[in-house]
Amino acid sequence: MAADEYSEPGSQAADTETTDSAEVSPELTPVSTKADKAKKTTRKGLRFNRFFTADGIHPYDAVEWMHYDAIILNAEGGTVFEQNGVEFPAFWSQRATNIVASKYFHGQLGTPERESSLKQLIGRVVGTMAQWGIDGEYFATTEDAEIFSDELTHLLLHQMVAFNSPVWFNIGIAGERQQASACYINHVDDTMSSILELAKTEGMIFKWGSGAGVNLSRLRGSTEKLSGGGIASGPVSFMKGFDAFAGVIKSGGKTRRAAKMVMLDIDHPDIVEFIESKAREEKKAWALIDAGYDPALDGEAYSSVFFQNANHSVRASNAFMEAVESDN
């Protein structure tokens, strides 16, 4: 699972409550203080110097802006997404324009709340972050806050850096959880309540646009006995349920797949079944395709088999690797 940030699950994503955030101006990057302090008032905090920007010139005013139609077509030529008249810098490619407009602009298409300019998107995110820094007294002066805001705006505007998707989905949206981590590492114990709680936690993480990873090695193997009689289901069986939830919960409410990783230790009793699980399901998908079912990624063939929504990774110990090297 590609992810540029990891975080332990907690109050940020594990329940269903939302955290309100202050409304942010859609056009400009706002920077204000709690009180009417002088601009040069200095306190202990972060200091910034201008590198890409100039004092008195907003980064938006330093580039040429154009209006485009953002349209994405499928392989058959049908329209998957369309938003006309979106505003982007003249040096942005059509592909970059299409992706940002379709994936990261907030609001329902055709409503006044829908974002239509990169200025609104960057202003929402950077303005919120700058205001958090001011409220938390992170900056030495309000001038440092303005420099931080302008420099970060420039970097994003010129495609020199980019935030992960949860930042664009959530930050600065009133009433939305301000979830910014790309991936959460979860924990599960060998109890039914813990297994079901994991399903809930992962579902809420996917809802707010982030990915999730978990090591299932604590779960008993499929040949081990239960205290009340019977045999344990094993981690691969429960993985089918987790995989199904990941497939139906669109990440961040967008039309993109959830990002999920499942790990199992090399010495787990079900490690061979785990390693072979994806290959077995792939053969089923091929059989369905040969029978005439849609072979597309989201087509009926692949949506009918398991383990299409997660990366499976084997966790190898040093002892195992040393045994391999020594052929022992």
N, C-alpha and C positions, 0 to 999 in steps of 0.2 A: 504494500500500500504506500503510494508516494505521499509523503507528508513532510512538511518542513518545520513542524513544531509538535511537541508531545506534551501532554499534561495529564496529571492524575484526575480522574473524575471526582466531582464534588458538587458543591451547591451551584456551580456554573451550568451543569447540564443534566444532573441526575434526577431532577424532579420536574414537575409540570408548571411550576410557577414562573411568571415572567417578571423581568425587572425593567421598570420604566427608565427611559433615558430622556434627557432634555431635548426639546425640539432644536434642530440645527438649521440655520439658513441654507437653502439649497443653492444659492448663487455664489456666495463668497465664503471664504474660510474665516469663521468668526473667532475672535480672541477678545475676551473681556475679563475683568477682575471682579472679585467679590465686592470690593469697595472702591471708592474713587481715589485710589492711591496714585501718586505721581508716577509717570512712566519710568523714571530712572530710579525709583526706590529699589534698593538692593537688599537682599537677604541671602542667607546661605542657600544655595541651590545650583541648578544646572546653568552653565553659560554656553552661549552659541555665537559663532561668527558666521558672517555671510560668505558663501563660497560660490554658489551658482546664481544668486539673486542680488538685486540692488535695492537699497533702501528707497522707499517711496514708489516702487514699481511692482505691482502685483504680478506674480508669475503668469496669470491668465492674460494680462495685457501685453506680454512679451512674445506672444505667438499669434499666428493667423488662425482664425476659426472658420470652419465650413459646415454647411448643413448637408447631410447625406440621407439616403434611404438605406436602412439596415435590413437586408433580406437574406434569409438562409433557405436553400432548397434541398430537398432530399434527392436520392439517386434517380427517382422517376420524374424529377422536375417539379414536384409539388412544393408548395410553400410551407415550410416548417415554422418560420418566424418572420414577421414583418413589422417594422416600426419606421415610419417616414419622418423626415425632417430632424433627425437626431444631430446634435452639435458635437463636433470633434475637431481637434487640431488638424490642419491641412496635411501635416506630415504623417498622420496615422494611416495605416493601410486599411483597405476595405475589410479584410479578414479580422483585424483587431477591433475595428468598429463593430462588426457584426457580433463578435463574441461578447464584448463588454455590454453592448445594448441588450442582447438576449439573455445573458446570464446574470448580470449584476445591477442593471437599472431596477430600482425598487418601485413597486406599485403595479396595479393591474393595467394592462394596455387599454387605452381609450378613456382613462379616468384622469382627473386633474392631479391626482397624487403620483402619477407615473413620472419618473425621472426621464428627461429627454436630452440631457447634456452631460458631458464628462465633467463640466464645472460643478454640477450638482452632486455627482457621485464622489469626486475627490473632496469637495467642500464638506460634505456630510461626514466623511471618515476623518479627515485631517482636523476639521473643526472640532469634532467631538474629542479626539485625542488631546488636542491642545487645551481645550477647556478642562478636561480631567486633570491635566498637568497644572493648570492654574489653580483649580479648586483644591488640589492636593499640595499646593505650594512647592512644586518641584522646581520651578524656574526661579532664578535669582532675581530677574526683573521681568516686567511685562514686555520689554523690548526683546529679551531672550525668547519669550513665548512666540512673539511675532516672527522672529528669525527662524525658529524651529518650524513654525507653520509654513512659512514661505519656502524654506529649503526642502521640506518634505513634499510640498505641493509640486515643486519643480521636478523632483526626482520621479514622482509618479506620472506627472504630465508628459515628461520626455521618455517614459518607458525605461528608465534606468533601474528602477526597482518595481516590485509589485507585491501587494499583500496576498495572503492566501484567501480562498473563497469565503470562509466564514466571516472574515473582516468586512468584505464588501457586502455580504448578505445582511449582517446584523448591526454593525457599529453605526450609531447615530440614528437608528430607527426607533422612534418613540413606541414604547410598549413591547419591543422585542428584547429578548435576552441578549446581552452584549457578549456573546460567546465568540471568542477570537482564535482559540487554538484549533489547529488543523486536525489533530489526532489525539485521542484519549486512550490510555492504557488501562484496561479494566481488570477486575479480579473476580474469581468465582471459586466457591467452596463446593465440596462434594455433598451438597444437600439440594433437595428439590426447590426449596424456597430461594436459595442463592442462585440456582440456575434460572429460575423464572424472573428473579430480580435483575439478572444480567440482561435478559431479553428486553425488559422495560428500559433499563439504562441505555442500552445500545440504541433502542428506538428513539429515545429523546435526543441522544447525541446526533443521530442522523437527521432528525427533524430540523435541528438548528444548523445543519450544514457541515458538520465535522465528521471525521472518520473515527473508527474504534478498532482496537486490537486487544486480544485476550489470549492467555495461555490456558488451555483446558487440561493440563496434565494432572491437576488435582482430582479430576473425575475418574472414578474407577473404570477399569476396562470392561469390555463386553463379555468376558468370561468369568468375572469375579462375582462372588455371592453377595446378596443384600442381607442385612441383619434380620429383616422380617420374612426372609425366604425369597426365592427367585434369583434371577441373574440381572446384573446391572445392564442398562441400555448401552453404556459406553459413550465416549465423547463424540464419535462420528455420527451417531444417531441424533444427538441433540444439535449438532452442527446443521442438520437439515432444517430445523426450526429457525435457528438464528439466520441462516442463509435466506430463508423465505421472507422473514421480516425485512432484511436488508433490501430484498428485491422489490418490495411493495412500498417502502417508505422512501420517497424521493428526498434526496439530500437538500436541506435548506428550502424545501418546498419548490425546488426547481426541477426541470426535466433532466436531471443527471443522476447517475447511479450512486448509491451509498458506497463509501470506501471502508472496507473491512479486512482485517487480518486475523487469522487463526493460527495459533502455534501449538505444537505438541513436542514434548521432550523425546529425545531419541530412545530412551529406555522405557517408554510407556508401553504397556502390553498391546495396545492397539495401533502401534506406530506403522505397521505394514498396511493395515486397512486405511489409515490416514493418508499415507503416501500414494496409495493407488486410487483413492476416492475420486479425484478429479478425472483421471484417465477413464475410469469406468463410466462416469456420467457423460464424458465426451463421446464415447462409442455409442451410447444411447442416442445422443443428439445426431450423430452421423446417420444412424439407422432411420431416424425420423426425417432427416433431410432427403435421404434416398427414397423415402416413401412419398415425397412431395411436399413436406412441410417447409414453411418459410425459413431459410437459413440465416437471416439477418440476426445481428446481436440481440435485438429485442423481439425477434420473430418467435413463432410458436414452438419451433424445435428446441431452442435453447431455454426458453421460458418454461419448458416442461420438464427439465432435468435439474438436479441439485448442483450446488457449489459453483454457481456462476457469478456470485456477488462478493467473493472473498479471495484473498491470496492465502495459500496454505504454506506454512513455513515450519521446517523441522529445526528444533533447538538442539544442537549437538554440543555435548560437554567436552571439556579438555580431555577427560579420560577416554572418551570414545575416539576422538581424533588421534590421540597417542596410540591407541590400540590399532587403528587403521594404519598409521605410519609404521608400526612395528609388526604388522600383519599377525597380530596376536588375537 
